[in-house]
Amino acid sequence: MPLGFRDCEINLERRELWRAKRAVHVEPQVLDLLVYLVQNRDRVVSKDDLIASVWGGRIVSESTLTSRINAARTAIGDNGREQQLIQTIPRKGLRFIGAVHAPADDNQQALAAVCRTKRSGSATISSAGIVC
């Protein structure tokens, strides 16, 4: 199942990152770091957690970790100054703070628009389909 936030989507099965409906090339470790942060968005992730999960416990320099975090931020349209999606918690770690959703496909979006137009009401997209 894809993970969506803002104008981005991560396809976990294909290991792809899309932003504004365009594929974004990211290094495998950057994608792993981003996926780990999104999947653990309910908590602050320490540097030790990242190193254990993304690098398998190997020794990683501070500069390598910082460059991968910066690359992840850049890939999703965030930066270290604004921190709208990946927030740094000083002396604690990182937390993904963006709203995450399972994106609906284009057909579901079109059907929802038809429901809204026909009924002048609302349409809800769920995993089961469109509810007008």
C-alpha positions in Angstrom: 0.0 0.0 0.0 1.4 3.4 -0.9 2.0 6.1 1.7 0.9 9.6 0.7 1.5 13.0 2.3 1.3 16.5 0.9 2.0 16.0 -2.9 4.2 13.0 -2.3 3.6 9.2 -2.5 5.9 6.4 -1.5 5.2 3.1 -3.3 6.6 0.5 -0.9 6.3 -2.4 -3.2 8.2 -0.7 -6.0 10.4 1.3 -3.7 9.6 4.5 -5.5 9.1 8.1 -4.4 6.7 10.3 -6.4 6.3 14.1 -5.9 3.7 16.1 -7.8 3.1 13.0 -10.0 6.7 12.8 -11.0 9.2 10.1 -10.0 11.9 11.4 -7.7 15.3 9.6 -7.8 16.6 9.0 -4.3 19.3 6.7 -3.0 18.1 3.5 -1.4 19.3 4.6 2.1 17.4 7.9 1.7 14.2 6.1 0.8 14.7 3.6 3.7 15.2 6.6 6.1 12.1 8.3 4.8 10.0 5.2 5.0 11.2 4.5 8.5 10.3 8.0 9.6 6.9 7.9 8.0 6.1 4.5 9.4 7.2 5.6 12.9 5.5 9.0 12.8 3.8 8.5 16.1 7.1 8.9 18.0 10.5 10.6 18.0 13.0 8.4 16.2 16.5 8.6 17.7 19.7 8.6 15.6 20.5 5.2 17.2 17.1 3.9 15.9 17.8 5.1 12.4 21.3 3.6 12.4 20.0 0.3 13.6 17.1 0.2 11.1 18.5 1.9 8.0 22.2 0.9 8.2 21.8 -2.4 10.1 23.8 -1.1 13.1 26.9 -0.3 11.0 29.1 2.6 12.1 27.8 5.8 10.4 29.4 9.2 10.6 27.4 12.2 11.7 28.0 13.8 8.3 26.6 10.8 6.5 23.5 10.8 8.6 23.0 14.5 8.2 23.4 14.3 4.4 20.8 11.5 4.1 18.4 13.5 6.3 18.9 16.6 4.1 18.5 14.5 0.9 15.2 13.0 2.3 13.9 16.5 3.1 14.9 17.8 -0.3 13.2 14.9 -2.1 9.9 15.6 -0.4 10.1 19.4 -0.7 11.0 20.1 2.9 14.1 21.7 4.4 15.9 22.1 7.7 14.8 25.6 8.2 11.0 25.1 7.8 10.8 21.5 8.9 7.2 21.1 7.7 7.4 17.3 7.3 10.6 16.1 9.0 11.1 17.8 12.3 14.3 17.8 14.3 13.8 17.4 18.0 17.1 18.8 19.6 19.1 16.1 21.5 16.3 13.6 20.9 16.0 12.8 17.1 13.6 13.2 14.3 9.9 13.0 13.8 7.8 12.9 10.6 5.0 15.4 11.3 3.1 15.4 8.0 -0.4 14.1 7.6 -0.2 10.6 6.0 -2.9 9.1 3.9 -3.4 6.2 1.5 -3.8 8.1 -1.8 -6.8 7.3 -3.9 -6.2 6.5 -7.6 -7.3 8.9 -10.4 -10.4 6.9 -11.2 -11.6 7.2 -7.6 -10.9 10.9 -7.6 -12.9 11.3 -10.9 -15.9 9.2 -9.5 -15.9 11.3 -6.3 -16.1 14.5 -8.4 -19.1 13.1 -10.3 -20.8 12.3 -7.0 -20.2 15.8 -5.8 -21.5 17.3 -9.1 -24.6 15.1 -9.4 -25.8 15.4 -5.8 -24.2 18.7 -4.9 -23.2 16.9 -1.8 -20.1 15.2 -0.6 -18.2 12.1 -1.6 -16.0 10.0 0.6 -13.2 7.9 -0.7 -12.5 4.8 1.3 -10.6 1.6 0.7 -14.0 0.0 -0.2 -14.7 2.6 -2.9 -16.8 5.8 -3.3 -19.6 6.6 -1.0 -21.9 9.4 -2.3 
